[in-house]
Amino acid sequence: MREILIIGIGAGDPDHLTGQAIEALRRVDVFFLLDKGAVKQDLAALRQEILRRHTTGAYRAVEIADPERDRTAADYRAAVEDWRRRRADRFAELIRDELPDGGCGAFLVWGDPALYDSTLAILDDLRERDVVEFDHQVIPGISSVAALTARHRIALNRIGRPVQITTGRRLADEGFPAGVDDLVVMLDAQCAFTLFTAADSIDIYWGAYLGTGDEILIAGPVHQVADRIVTARTEARRRKGWIMDTYLLRRRLVQTTGQHQKTGQQTRDDRADDD
């Protein structure tokens, strides 16, 4: 039986790989790499650096062009499903034609394979369609969310409070979810955080190109830093041709403790006590 490994390789730093991921890399006979075009060649270079740094034996790397997705379609979900089907067809060809029976192949996934990535869903689709026989394992990685909070030196959650992860599209359509004070937003090409500049009680922790030499970090009240983020994002995208960013929106809480009132994030001493 062919074996497929889906390996999370972190948010951009080659040293983000876990020990489990490094061991998995060293088992692989064939790496399947998606070519995202000339604009994103620095992403391809990062993958090659990861292989150079962390593999020890002989392997082959097979690269194919990533299918284009229609980003102007009126029906977003239908466009994504069509793109995934075409990706699945290419994955099937790769596994069938490039990986011999008994061989070990791998897809390298930015961040964590279980968070806003299509690889697992595509492989599940292939297994259901029974177009090629294989088994697969998932090796988790450091997500952009984990990298974001680490770089800003904050916790993702607060005591007894929920955290929600959503997309920029849903944030723009539905607004800040009721009952949620800590909201992680991904895939936000339209800068939906600018919808909250009228509020003075929401902070943002934003990061782009996390874990790379191009990393940008901005934090503060949304109404004060939104324009800086939009400008930095626009300039970075123009310079590099692409951008990967994510952010945390955080409502400031008002808590009553004895005769005193605390507003905003917990202080460092508070967090130490909570531990």
C-alpha atoms as an extended CHARMM CRD file, in Angstrom:
* protein
*
       275  EXT
         1         1  MET       CA              0.0000000000        0.0000000000        0.0000000000  PROA      1               0.0000000000
         2         2  ARG       CA              1.2080000000        3.4860000000       -0.8060000000  PROA      2               0.0000000000
         3         3  GLU       CA              1.6030000000        5.7320000000        2.2380000000  PROA      3               0.0000000000
         4         4  ILE       CA              0.9360000000        9.4830000000        2.1220000000  PROA      4               0.0000000000
         5         5  LEU       CA              2.1470000000       11.8530000000        4.8320000000  PROA      5               0.0000000000
         6         6  ILE       CA              0.5580000000       15.2830000000        5.2280000000  PROA      6               0.0000000000
         7         7  ILE       CA              3.2450000000       17.2170000000        7.0750000000  PROA      7               0.0000000000
         8         8  GLY       CA              2.6470000000       20.5900000000        8.7090000000  PROA      8               0.0000000000
         9         9  ILE       CA              5.7550000000       22.6910000000        8.1390000000  PROA      9               0.0000000000
        10        10  GLY       CA              4.9220000000       25.7770000000       10.1820000000  PROA      10              0.0000000000
        11        11  ALA       CA              4.1910000000       29.3670000000        9.2990000000  PROA      11              0.0000000000
        12        12  GLY       CA              7.4360000000       30.1480000000        7.4800000000  PROA      12              0.0000000000
        13        13  ASP       CA             10.4410000000       29.5230000000        9.7110000000  PROA      13              0.0000000000
        14        14  PRO       CA             12.2770000000       26.2750000000        8.7900000000  PROA      14              0.0000000000
        15        15  ASP       CA             12.8910000000       25.7940000000       12.5120000000  PROA      15              0.0000000000
        16        16  HSD       CA              9.1250000000       25.6830000000       13.1760000000  PROA      16              0.0000000000
        17        17  LEU       CA              9.1180000000       21.9730000000       12.2970000000  PROA      17              0.0000000000
        18        18  THR       CA              8.4210000000       19.6140000000       15.1790000000  PROA      18              0.0000000000
        19        19  GLY       CA             10.6360000000       16.6230000000       15.8990000000  PROA      19              0.0000000000
        20        20  GLN       CA              7.8400000000       14.3910000000       14.6110000000  PROA      20              0.0000000000
        21        21  ALA       CA              7.7240000000       16.3380000000       11.3510000000  PROA      21              0.0000000000
        22        22  ILE       CA             11.4860000000       16.0450000000       10.8820000000  PROA      22              0.0000000000
        23        23  GLU       CA             11.3400000000       12.2950000000       11.4330000000  PROA      23              0.0000000000
        24        24  ALA       CA              8.4990000000       12.0910000000        8.9080000000  PROA      24              0.0000000000
        25        25  LEU       CA             10.4890000000       14.0480000000        6.2980000000  PROA      25              0.0000000000
        26        26  ARG       CA             13.2980000000       11.5210000000        6.5440000000  PROA      26              0.0000000000
        27        27  ARG       CA             10.9400000000        8.6330000000        5.6800000000  PROA      27              0.0000000000
        28        28  VAL       CA              9.7080000000       10.1460000000        2.4310000000  PROA      28              0.0000000000
        29        29  ASP       CA             10.5820000000        8.7620000000       -1.0040000000  PROA      29              0.0000000000
        30        30  VAL       CA              8.6940000000       11.3670000000       -3.0540000000  PROA      30              0.0000000000
        31        31  PHE       CA              7.6660000000       14.9010000000       -2.1200000000  PROA      31              0.0000000000
        32        32  PHE       CA              4.6970000000       16.3350000000       -4.0160000000  PROA      32              0.0000000000
        33        33  LEU       CA              5.1330000000       20.1010000000       -4.3610000000  PROA      33              0.0000000000
        34        34  LEU       CA              2.5580000000       22.5360000000       -5.7250000000  PROA      34              0.0000000000
        35        35  ASP       CA              3.9600000000       25.2940000000       -7.9310000000  PROA      35              0.0000000000
        36        36  LYS       CA              2.0270000000       28.4890000000       -7.1830000000  PROA      36              0.0000000000
        37        37  GLY       CA              3.6800000000       30.5100000000       -9.9420000000  PROA      37              0.0000000000
        38        38  ALA       CA              6.6280000000       32.8510000000      -10.3010000000  PROA      38              0.0000000000
        39        39  VAL       CA              5.1690000000       35.3970000000       -7.8860000000  PROA      39              0.0000000000
        40        40  LYS       CA              5.4520000000       32.9590000000       -4.9790000000  PROA      40              0.0000000000
        41        41  GLN       CA              8.8820000000       31.5380000000       -5.7340000000  PROA      41              0.0000000000
        42        42  ASP       CA             10.0840000000       32.5390000000       -2.2680000000  PROA      42              0.0000000000
        43        43  LEU       CA              7.5590000000       30.0360000000       -0.8490000000  PROA      43              0.0000000000
        44        44  ALA       CA              9.0840000000       27.3470000000       -3.0630000000  PROA      44              0.0000000000
        45        45  ALA       CA             12.5360000000       28.4080000000       -1.8530000000  PROA      45              0.0000000000
        46        46  LEU       CA             11.4000000000       28.0200000000        1.7580000000  PROA      46              0.0000000000
        47        47  ARG       CA             10.2040000000       24.4690000000        1.0480000000  PROA      47              0.0000000000
        48        48  GLN       CA             13.5480000000       23.6470000000       -0.5600000000  PROA      48              0.0000000000
        49        49  GLU       CA             15.3810000000       25.0700000000        2.4560000000  PROA      49              0.0000000000
        50        50  ILE       CA             13.2700000000       22.8840000000        4.7530000000  PROA      50              0.0000000000
        51        51  LEU       CA             14.1950000000       19.7970000000        2.7250000000  PROA      51              0.0000000000
        52        52  ARG       CA             17.8680000000       20.7790000000        2.6030000000  PROA      52              0.0000000000
        53        53  ARG       CA             18.0070000000       21.3790000000        6.3250000000  PROA      53              0.0000000000
        54        54  HSD       CA             15.9710000000       18.4500000000        7.6120000000  PROA      54              0.0000000000
        55        55  THR       CA             16.2600000000       15.4880000000        5.1860000000  PROA      55              0.0000000000
        56        56  THR       CA             19.1470000000       13.0240000000        5.1760000000  PROA      56              0.0000000000
        57        57  GLY       CA             18.4760000000       10.3030000000        2.5850000000  PROA      57              0.0000000000
        58        58  ALA       CA             17.7140000000       10.2160000000       -1.1260000000  PROA      58              0.0000000000
        59        59  TYR       CA             14.3220000000       11.4430000000       -2.3170000000  PROA      59              0.0000000000
        60        60  ARG       CA             12.5590000000       12.7860000000       -5.3800000000  PROA      60              0.0000000000
        61        61  ALA       CA             10.6120000000       16.0410000000       -5.5490000000  PROA      61              0.0000000000
        62        62  VAL       CA              7.7880000000       16.1720000000       -8.0970000000  PROA      62              0.0000000000
        63        63  GLU       CA              6.3140000000       19.5900000000       -8.7690000000  PROA      63              0.0000000000
        64        64  ILE       CA              3.0280000000       20.3640000000      -10.4920000000  PROA      64              0.0000000000
        65        65  ALA       CA              1.2280000000       23.6200000000      -11.2150000000  PROA      65              0.0000000000
        66        66  ASP       CA             -1.4940000000       24.4510000000       -8.7170000000  PROA      66              0.0000000000
        67        67  PRO       CA             -4.8440000000       24.8640000000      -10.5300000000  PROA      67              0.0000000000
        68        68  GLU       CA             -6.1220000000       28.4250000000      -10.7130000000  PROA      68              0.0000000000
        69        69  ARG       CA             -9.2090000000       29.2770000000       -8.6700000000  PROA      69              0.0000000000
        70        70  ASP       CA            -11.8310000000       31.6340000000      -10.0260000000  PROA      70              0.0000000000
        71        71  ARG       CA            -11.6630000000       34.4740000000       -7.5000000000  PROA      71              0.0000000000
        72        72  THR       CA            -14.3050000000       36.5390000000       -9.2800000000  PROA      72              0.0000000000
        73        73  ALA       CA            -17.0950000000       33.9280000000       -9.2180000000  PROA      73              0.0000000000
        74        74  ALA       CA            -20.3960000000       35.0410000000       -7.7210000000  PROA      74              0.0000000000
        75        75  ASP       CA            -20.8250000000       31.6470000000       -6.0340000000  PROA      75              0.0000000000
        76        76  TYR       CA            -17.7740000000       31.4210000000       -3.7700000000  PROA      76              0.0000000000
        77        77  ARG       CA            -18.5050000000       27.9170000000       -2.4570000000  PROA      77              0.0000000000
        78        78  ALA       CA            -19.0640000000       26.4830000000       -5.9440000000  PROA      78              0.0000000000
        79        79  ALA       CA            -15.7990000000       28.0410000000       -7.1430000000  PROA      79              0.0000000000
        80        80  VAL       CA            -13.8890000000       26.4990000000       -4.2300000000  PROA      80              0.0000000000
        81        81  GLU       CA            -15.4590000000       23.0710000000       -4.7820000000  PROA      81              0.0000000000
        82        82  ASP       CA            -14.5610000000       23.1980000000       -8.4910000000  PROA      82              0.0000000000
        83        83  TRP       CA            -10.9800000000       24.1670000000       -7.6230000000  PROA      83              0.0000000000
        84        84  ARG       CA            -10.7230000000       21.3230000000       -5.1060000000  PROA      84              0.0000000000
        85        85  ARG       CA            -11.9990000000       18.7830000000       -7.6490000000  PROA      85              0.0000000000
        86        86  ARG       CA             -9.3400000000       19.8550000000      -10.1440000000  PROA      86              0.0000000000
        87        87  ARG       CA             -6.7030000000       19.7230000000       -7.4190000000  PROA      87              0.0000000000
        88        88  ALA       CA             -7.9020000000       16.2460000000       -6.4480000000  PROA      88              0.0000000000
        89        89  ASP       CA             -7.5200000000       15.0210000000      -10.0430000000  PROA      89              0.0000000000
        90        90  ARG       CA             -3.9100000000       16.2040000000      -10.0710000000  PROA      90              0.0000000000
        91        91  PHE       CA             -3.2180000000       14.6380000000       -6.6800000000  PROA      91              0.0000000000
        92        92  ALA       CA             -4.5820000000       11.3310000000       -7.9640000000  PROA      92              0.0000000000
        93        93  GLU       CA             -2.2590000000       11.4630000000      -10.9790000000  PROA      93              0.0000000000
        94        94  LEU       CA              0.7270000000       12.2190000000       -8.7760000000  PROA      94              0.0000000000
        95        95  ILE       CA              0.0640000000        9.3840000000       -6.3550000000  PROA      95              0.0000000000
        96        96  ARG       CA             -0.7470000000        6.8490000000       -9.0780000000  PROA      96              0.0000000000
        97        97  ASP       CA              2.0420000000        7.7610000000      -11.5240000000  PROA      97              0.0000000000
        98        98  GLU       CA              4.8850000000        8.9540000000       -9.2980000000  PROA      98              0.0000000000
        99        99  LEU       CA              4.6460000000        6.8020000000       -6.1690000000  PROA      99              0.0000000000
       100       100  PRO       CA              5.2430000000        3.0460000000       -6.4890000000  PROA      100             0.0000000000
       101       101  ASP       CA              3.3780000000        0.4990000000       -4.3900000000  PROA      101             0.0000000000
       102       102  GLY       CA              4.9110000000        0.4120000000       -0.9150000000  PROA      102             0.0000000000
       103       103  GLY       CA              6.4150000000        3.8780000000       -1.3430000000  PROA      103             0.0000000000
       104       104  CYS       CA              6.0280000000        6.8730000000        0.9710000000  PROA      104             0.0000000000
       105       105  GLY       CA              4.9590000000       10.2220000000       -0.4680000000  PROA      105             0.0000000000
       106       106  ALA       CA              4.3430000000       13.5290000000        1.2570000000  PROA      106             0.0000000000
       107       107  PHE       CA              2.5610000000       16.8410000000        0.8600000000  PROA      107             0.0000000000
       108       108  LEU       CA              4.1350000000       19.7540000000        2.7480000000  PROA      108             0.0000000000
       109       109  VAL       CA              1.4170000000       21.9870000000        4.2010000000  PROA      109             0.0000000000
       110       110  TRP       CA              2.0390000000       25.5020000000        5.4610000000  PROA      110             0.0000000000
       111       111  GLY       CA              1.0270000000       25.9350000000        9.0840000000  PROA      111             0.0000000000
       112       112  ASP       CA             -1.1250000000       23.0770000000       10.3580000000  PROA      112             0.0000000000
       113       113  PRO       CA             -2.9180000000       20.6940000000        7.9350000000  PROA      113             0.0000000000
       114       114  ALA       CA             -6.1030000000       20.7870000000       10.0440000000  PROA      114             0.0000000000
       115       115  LEU       CA             -6.6010000000       24.5740000000        9.9250000000  PROA      115             0.0000000000
       116       116  TYR       CA             -7.9280000000       26.2130000000        6.7450000000  PROA      116             0.0000000000
       117       117  ASP       CA             -6.1130000000       23.9150000000        4.3350000000  PROA      117             0.0000000000
       118       118  SER       CA             -7.7030000000       21.7680000000        1.6250000000  PROA      118             0.0000000000
       119       119  THR       CA             -5.2320000000       18.8600000000        1.5030000000  PROA      119             0.0000000000
       120       120  LEU       CA             -7.0410000000       16.6130000000        3.9900000000  PROA      120             0.0000000000
       121       121  ALA       CA            -10.4320000000       17.1630000000        2.3500000000  PROA      121             0.0000000000
       122       122  ILE       CA             -8.9660000000       16.4150000000       -1.0820000000  PROA      122             0.0000000000
       123       123  LEU       CA             -7.3670000000       13.1650000000        0.0590000000  PROA      123             0.0000000000
       124       124  ASP       CA            -10.6100000000       12.1370000000        1.7850000000  PROA      124             0.0000000000
       125       125  ASP       CA            -12.3820000000       12.7760000000       -1.5350000000  PROA      125             0.0000000000
       126       126  LEU       CA             -9.8940000000       10.5830000000       -3.3900000000  PROA      126             0.0000000000
       127       127  ARG       CA            -10.3800000000        7.7370000000       -0.9210000000  PROA      127             0.0000000000
       128       128  GLU       CA            -14.1540000000        7.9680000000       -1.3060000000  PROA      128             0.0000000000
       129       129  ARG       CA            -13.8710000000        7.9850000000       -5.1050000000  PROA      129             0.0000000000
       130       130  ASP       CA            -11.5070000000        4.9820000000       -4.9310000000  PROA      130             0.0000000000
       131       131  VAL       CA             -9.4350000000        6.2630000000       -7.8540000000  PROA      131             0.0000000000
       132       132  VAL       CA             -6.1080000000        5.3320000000       -6.2660000000  PROA      132             0.0000000000
       133       133  GLU       CA             -5.3130000000        3.2070000000       -3.2270000000  PROA      133             0.0000000000
       134       134  PHE       CA             -3.2950000000        4.6960000000       -0.3710000000  PROA      134             0.0000000000
       135       135  ASP       CA             -3.1880000000        5.1660000000        3.3770000000  PROA      135             0.0000000000
       136       136  HSD       CA             -2.3340000000        8.4870000000        4.9780000000  PROA      136             0.0000000000
       137       137  GLN       CA             -1.1470000000       10.0780000000        8.2080000000  PROA      137             0.0000000000
       138       138  VAL       CA             -1.2470000000       13.6710000000        9.4220000000  PROA      138             0.0000000000
       139       139  ILE       CA              1.6900000000       15.3080000000       11.1900000000  PROA      139             0.0000000000
       140       140  PRO       CA              0.5590000000       18.5390000000       12.8840000000  PROA      140             0.0000000000
       141       141  GLY       CA              2.4420000000       21.7890000000       12.4630000000  PROA      141             0.0000000000
       142       142  ILE       CA              2.7400000000       25.2140000000       14.0570000000  PROA      142             0.0000000000
       143       143  SER       CA             -0.1830000000       27.2250000000       12.7150000000  PROA      143             0.0000000000
       144       144  SER       CA             -0.0980000000       30.8950000000       11.8020000000  PROA      144             0.0000000000
       145       145  VAL       CA             -2.4320000000       31.4300000000       14.7780000000  PROA      145             0.0000000000
       146       146  ALA       CA              0.1180000000       29.9560000000       17.1800000000  PROA      146             0.0000000000
       147       147  ALA       CA              2.9170000000       31.9260000000       15.5310000000  PROA      147             0.0000000000
       148       148  LEU       CA              0.8710000000       35.1490000000       15.7080000000  PROA      148             0.0000000000
       149       149  THR       CA              0.1530000000       34.9430000000       19.4270000000  PROA      149             0.0000000000
       150       150  ALA       CA              3.7260000000       33.8820000000       20.2000000000  PROA      150             0.0000000000
       151       151  ARG       CA              5.2080000000       36.8090000000       18.2960000000  PROA      151             0.0000000000
       152       152  HSD       CA              2.8620000000       39.2630000000       20.0240000000  PROA      152             0.0000000000
       153       153  ARG       CA              3.5780000000       37.5590000000       23.3880000000  PROA      153             0.0000000000
       154       154  ILE       CA             -0.0780000000       37.0810000000       24.2410000000  PROA      154             0.0000000000
       155       155  ALA       CA             -2.3170000000       34.1480000000       25.1210000000  PROA      155             0.0000000000
       156       156  LEU       CA             -4.9300000000       33.1410000000       22.5660000000  PROA      156             0.0000000000
       157       157  ASN       CA             -7.6590000000       32.7600000000       25.1930000000  PROA      157             0.0000000000
       158       158  ARG       CA             -8.6580000000       34.4820000000       28.3970000000  PROA      158             0.0000000000
       159       159  ILE       CA             -9.9490000000       32.7620000000       31.5290000000  PROA      159             0.0000000000
       160       160  GLY       CA            -13.2520000000       31.0450000000       30.8910000000  PROA      160             0.0000000000
       161       161  ARG       CA            -13.7230000000       32.8640000000       27.5770000000  PROA      161             0.0000000000
       162       162  PRO       CA            -14.3160000000       31.2490000000       24.1700000000  PROA      162             0.0000000000
       163       163  VAL       CA            -12.1380000000       31.8090000000       21.1130000000  PROA      163             0.0000000000
       164       164  GLN       CA            -13.5410000000       31.6790000000       17.6000000000  PROA      164             0.0000000000
       165       165  ILE       CA            -11.7040000000       31.3400000000       14.2880000000  PROA      165             0.0000000000
       166       166  THR       CA            -13.3740000000       32.7300000000       11.1940000000  PROA      166             0.0000000000
       167       167  THR       CA            -12.6440000000       34.2160000000        7.7830000000  PROA      167             0.0000000000
       168       168  GLY       CA            -12.5720000000       37.7990000000        6.6350000000  PROA      168             0.0000000000
       169       169  ARG       CA            -15.4800000000       37.0860000000        4.3230000000  PROA      169             0.0000000000
       170       170  ARG       CA            -17.7100000000       35.9000000000        7.1830000000  PROA      170             0.0000000000
       171       171  LEU       CA            -16.6260000000       38.7550000000        9.4310000000  PROA      171             0.0000000000
       172       172  ALA       CA            -17.5960000000       41.2520000000        6.7400000000  PROA      172             0.0000000000
       173       173  ASP       CA            -20.9440000000       39.5350000000        6.1340000000  PROA      173             0.0000000000
       174       174  GLU       CA            -21.9500000000       38.7410000000        9.7260000000  PROA      174             0.0000000000
       175       175  GLY       CA            -20.0410000000       41.1580000000       11.9390000000  PROA      175             0.0000000000
       176       176  PHE       CA            -18.3850000000       40.4070000000       15.2770000000  PROA      176             0.0000000000
       177       177  PRO       CA            -20.0560000000       37.2130000000       16.5990000000  PROA      177             0.0000000000
       178       178  ALA       CA            -22.2750000000       37.6320000000       19.6330000000  PROA      178             0.0000000000
       179       179  GLY       CA            -20.8560000000       36.1450000000       22.8360000000  PROA      179             0.0000000000
       180       180  VAL       CA            -17.2930000000       36.0620000000       21.4710000000  PROA      180             0.0000000000
       181       181  ASP       CA            -14.6230000000       38.4480000000       22.7120000000  PROA      181             0.0000000000
       182       182  ASP       CA            -11.5420000000       36.8710000000       21.0940000000  PROA      182             0.0000000000
       183       183  LEU       CA            -11.8350000000       36.3770000000       17.3310000000  PROA      183             0.0000000000
       184       184  VAL       CA             -9.0750000000       35.0680000000       15.0560000000  PROA      184             0.0000000000
       185       185  VAL       CA             -9.5400000000       36.1240000000       11.4360000000  PROA      185             0.0000000000
       186       186  MET       CA             -7.8600000000       34.4210000000        8.4850000000  PROA      186             0.0000000000
       187       187  LEU       CA             -8.0690000000       34.8050000000        4.7060000000  PROA      187             0.0000000000
       188       188  ASP       CA             -9.0620000000       38.4480000000        4.8760000000  PROA      188             0.0000000000
       189       189  ALA       CA             -8.1960000000       40.0770000000        1.5580000000  PROA      189             0.0000000000
       190       190  GLN       CA            -10.6370000000       42.9380000000        2.1590000000  PROA      190             0.0000000000
       191       191  CYS       CA             -9.3510000000       44.1040000000        5.5800000000  PROA      191             0.0000000000
       192       192  ALA       CA            -12.6770000000       43.5210000000        7.3310000000  PROA      192             0.0000000000
       193       193  PHE       CA            -11.1990000000       44.8200000000       10.6000000000  PROA      193             0.0000000000
       194       194  THR       CA            -11.7060000000       48.3380000000        9.2130000000  PROA      194             0.0000000000
       195       195  LEU       CA            -15.4210000000       47.8550000000        9.8630000000  PROA      195             0.0000000000
       196       196  PHE       CA            -14.7050000000       48.3120000000       13.5870000000  PROA      196             0.0000000000
       197       197  THR       CA            -12.7830000000       51.5850000000       13.5720000000  PROA      197             0.0000000000
       198       198  ALA       CA            -15.7340000000       53.3770000000       15.1590000000  PROA      198             0.0000000000
       199       199  ALA       CA            -15.3280000000       51.2650000000       18.2970000000  PROA      199             0.0000000000
       200       200  ASP       CA            -12.7190000000       52.2170000000       20.8890000000  PROA      200             0.0000000000
       201       201  SER       CA            -12.8750000000       48.9650000000       22.8600000000  PROA      201             0.0000000000
       202       202  ILE       CA            -11.4630000000       46.4710000000       20.3190000000  PROA      202             0.0000000000
       203       203  ASP       CA             -7.7490000000       45.7180000000       20.0000000000  PROA      203             0.0000000000
       204       204  ILE       CA             -6.0870000000       44.0200000000       17.0440000000  PROA      204             0.0000000000
       205       205  TYR       CA             -2.9550000000       41.8750000000       16.9060000000  PROA      205             0.0000000000
       206       206  TRP       CA             -1.9710000000       41.5720000000       13.2400000000  PROA      206             0.0000000000
       207       207  GLY       CA              0.8730000000       39.7370000000       11.5640000000  PROA      207             0.0000000000
       208       208  ALA       CA              2.0120000000       39.0450000000        8.0110000000  PROA      208             0.0000000000
       209       209  TYR       CA              4.6690000000       36.6530000000        6.6410000000  PROA      209             0.0000000000
       210       210  LEU       CA              4.9390000000       35.1890000000       10.1340000000  PROA      210             0.0000000000
       211       211  GLY       CA              8.1670000000       33.3380000000       10.7900000000  PROA      211             0.0000000000
       212       212  THR       CA              9.9700000000       34.7830000000        7.7630000000  PROA      212             0.0000000000
       213       213  GLY       CA             12.4680000000       37.5650000000        7.2260000000  PROA      213             0.0000000000
       214       214  ASP       CA              9.6340000000       39.7240000000        5.8720000000  PROA      214             0.0000000000
       215       215  GLU       CA              7.5270000000       39.4230000000        9.0210000000  PROA      215             0.0000000000
       216       216  ILE       CA              5.4140000000       42.4770000000        9.9270000000  PROA      216             0.0000000000
       217       217  LEU       CA              3.6960000000       42.9070000000       13.3150000000  PROA      217             0.0000000000
       218       218  ILE       CA              1.2750000000       45.6650000000       14.3180000000  PROA      218             0.0000000000
       219       219  ALA       CA             -0.9040000000       45.8160000000       17.4330000000  PROA      219             0.0000000000
       220       220  GLY       CA             -3.1240000000       48.3180000000       19.1840000000  PROA      220             0.0000000000
       221       221  PRO       CA             -6.6730000000       49.6460000000       19.3110000000  PROA      221             0.0000000000
       222       222  VAL       CA             -8.3230000000       49.0690000000       15.9430000000  PROA      222             0.0000000000
       223       223  HSD       CA             -9.3650000000       52.6990000000       15.5880000000  PROA      223             0.0000000000
       224       224  GLN       CA             -5.7400000000       53.7920000000       16.0400000000  PROA      224             0.0000000000
       225       225  VAL       CA             -3.8130000000       51.2520000000       13.9410000000  PROA      225             0.0000000000
       226       226  ALA       CA             -6.2280000000       50.1480000000       11.1850000000  PROA      226             0.0000000000
       227       227  ASP       CA             -4.8530000000       52.6430000000        8.6620000000  PROA      227             0.0000000000
       228       228  ARG       CA             -1.2690000000       51.5840000000        9.4530000000  PROA      228             0.0000000000
       229       229  ILE       CA             -2.1670000000       47.9420000000        8.8420000000  PROA      229             0.0000000000
       230       230  VAL       CA             -3.9140000000       48.6890000000        5.5480000000  PROA      230             0.0000000000
       231       231  THR       CA             -0.9250000000       50.7320000000        4.3490000000  PROA      231             0.0000000000
       232       232  ALA       CA              1.6270000000       48.1180000000        5.4520000000  PROA      232             0.0000000000
       233       233  ARG       CA             -0.4190000000       45.3320000000        3.8890000000  PROA      233             0.0000000000
       234       234  THR       CA             -0.8390000000       47.1760000000        0.5720000000  PROA      234             0.0000000000
       235       235  GLU       CA              2.8420000000       48.0570000000        0.3260000000  PROA      235             0.0000000000
       236       236  ALA       CA              3.9650000000       44.5300000000        1.2320000000  PROA      236             0.0000000000
       237       237  ARG       CA              1.6390000000       42.9260000000       -1.3030000000  PROA      237             0.0000000000
       238       238  ARG       CA              2.8290000000       45.3060000000       -4.0070000000  PROA      238             0.0000000000
       239       239  ARG       CA              6.4630000000       44.5980000000       -3.1660000000  PROA      239             0.0000000000
       240       240  LYS       CA              6.1980000000       40.7940000000       -2.9800000000  PROA      240             0.0000000000
       241       241  GLY       CA              3.1650000000       40.0980000000       -5.1810000000  PROA      241             0.0000000000
       242       242  TRP       CA              1.3950000000       38.0880000000       -2.4570000000  PROA      242             0.0000000000
       243       243  ILE       CA              0.6610000000       38.2350000000        1.2460000000  PROA      243             0.0000000000
       244       244  MET       CA             -0.2640000000       35.7940000000        3.9970000000  PROA      244             0.0000000000
       245       245  ASP       CA             -1.5760000000       37.4570000000        7.1410000000  PROA      245             0.0000000000
       246       246  THR       CA             -3.8520000000       36.7920000000       10.0710000000  PROA      246             0.0000000000
       247       247  TYR       CA             -4.9950000000       38.6770000000       13.1250000000  PROA      247             0.0000000000
       248       248  LEU       CA             -6.7450000000       38.4870000000       16.4740000000  PROA      248             0.0000000000
       249       249  LEU       CA             -9.5360000000       40.9140000000       17.3490000000  PROA      249             0.0000000000
       250       250  ARG       CA             -9.9960000000       41.2440000000       21.0940000000  PROA      250             0.0000000000
       251       251  ARG       CA            -12.7430000000       43.0980000000       22.9270000000  PROA      251             0.0000000000
       252       252  ARG       CA            -11.5670000000       44.7470000000       26.1020000000  PROA      252             0.0000000000
       253       253  LEU       CA            -13.3370000000       43.2860000000       29.1060000000  PROA      253             0.0000000000
       254       254  VAL       CA            -14.5480000000       45.2440000000       32.0920000000  PROA      254             0.0000000000
       255       255  GLN       CA            -14.2350000000       43.1940000000       35.2670000000  PROA      255             0.0000000000
       256       256  THR       CA            -15.0770000000       44.1360000000       38.8340000000  PROA      256             0.0000000000
       257       257  THR       CA            -12.6460000000       42.8950000000       41.4860000000  PROA      257             0.0000000000
       258       258  GLY       CA            -13.5430000000       44.0010000000       45.0210000000  PROA      258             0.0000000000
       259       259  GLN       CA            -13.7870000000       47.7850000000       44.9510000000  PROA      259             0.0000000000
       260       260  HSD       CA            -11.6320000000       48.1210000000       41.8270000000  PROA      260             0.0000000000
       261       261  GLN       CA            -12.4600000000       47.8800000000       38.1600000000  PROA      261             0.0000000000
       262       262  LYS       CA            -10.0660000000       46.4800000000       35.5450000000  PROA      262             0.0000000000
       263       263  THR       CA            -10.4300000000       47.2880000000       31.8670000000  PROA      263             0.0000000000
       264       264  GLY       CA             -8.5470000000       45.7110000000       28.9900000000  PROA      264             0.0000000000
       265       265  GLN       CA             -6.1730000000       42.7920000000       28.9840000000  PROA      265             0.0000000000
       266       266  GLN       CA             -5.0040000000       41.2390000000       32.2010000000  PROA      266             0.0000000000
       267       267  THR       CA             -1.7160000000       42.5580000000       33.4830000000  PROA      267             0.0000000000
       268       268  ARG       CA              1.3890000000       40.4210000000       33.5880000000  PROA      268             0.0000000000
       269       269  ASP       CA              0.9370000000       39.9020000000       37.3510000000  PROA      269             0.0000000000
       270       270  ASP       CA             -2.6920000000       38.8600000000       36.8220000000  PROA      270             0.0000000000
       271       271  ARG       CA             -1.6340000000       36.2350000000       34.2930000000  PROA      271             0.0000000000
       272       272  ALA       CA              1.0210000000       34.9110000000       36.6650000000  PROA      272             0.0000000000
       273       273  ASP       CA             -1.6040000000       34.5390000000       39.3920000000  PROA      273             0.0000000000
       274       274  ASP       CA             -3.9350000000       32.7610000000       36.9810000000  PROA      274             0.0000000000
       275       275  ASP       CA             -1.2750000000       30.1850000000       36.2050000000  PROA      275             0.0000000000
